[in-house]
Amino acid sequence: MQNAYTIPMSINAPTGCSSITCSIGDISSFCQPNNVLQTQPTGALSCVNTDGTAGLGPTAGTRQFKAACPQAYSYNFDDATSTFTCPTGSDYEVVFCP
């Protein structure tokens, strides 16, 4: 949620690499005042991070998201727990709404 969270997703990696999933059940309840709940033209809800996109470290909003999705990249320079590498030529599967 470096910028926003709208739908659950997973990134499935090949054997020997980390696969990650981030799924937040009720986004209306999750999106606290340190973020902004927006309604998209399609009616979908989006939880927008308003205080952590330009900073160098975590904020209240990014810490909340990180607690829900520990492997997701949640703020600038969140590399220690959210950057993964796999061998060259690896195949990835990105699944929206797993």
N, C-alpha and C positions, 0 to 999 in steps of 0.2 A: 504494500500500500504506500509506496513512495509518493504517489500522487493521489490514487483513489482505489477503492474496492467496489466492484459491482457484482460479479458472479463468482461462484466457486470454480476452481480449476486445479488440475494436476499436471505435472510434468513427469512423464514416465521415462526413465533412462534405462540403458542396457544393463545387463548383469555387471556387477562390480562398481556401479555408479549409484549415487543417491537419487531416488525419486522423491518428489515432494508433492504435497496436497495442501490446499488451503480452502476451507469451507466454513463460512460463518452462517449459522442457521437463520436467525432473525436479524437482518441488517438494521431494521428500525430501532430495535432495542440496543444493538451493539454500538451504533453510531452516537457517541456521547457528545456533549457540547464542545469538546476540544476539536471536534471534526464537524463537518457540515453535511447533513443529509439532503441530497438533491434528488429531484424526480426528473428522469430523462424524458424526452418527447414520447418514447415508447411506453412510458409508465414504469419502467424499471427504476429501482432505487440505487443510488450511488453514494457511498460514504467517502467524502473528499477530505483529504488531509490538508488543512489550511496553514498549519504552523511548522511543518517539518520538511517542506520541499526544498528550502534554500539553506537550511542550517547544516552544521557539520556533525551534529549529534542527535540522539533521540529526544523526543518531546513526549508530553503526556499522551498525545494521540498516537504516535508511533509505538510507544511502549504498550499501549492497549492492543494494538494490532499484532505486535510481536508476541504477546502472550497468547493470542488466539491462533496465530500461524507462525510458529517459531523459526521455520526455515525460510520464510518469505523475506524478501528485501524490503525493509520498511522505512529506511531513511538514507540520506546520502552517506556513503562510506560505511554501510552496514555489511561490510565484507566478511568479517570473522565468522559469522554463523549463516551466511546467506549466499556465498559464492562457491560454486561447485565446478569441477572440471572432470571431463571424461576423456578417454583416448580419442585421438584424431579419427574421424570417420564414424563416430558413434551416431546411432539413430535415436531420435527422441520422438515421443508421442505427446502432444499437448492436447489435453482434454478439457473442454469447457463444460461445466455442470456435470461433474462425474457422479 
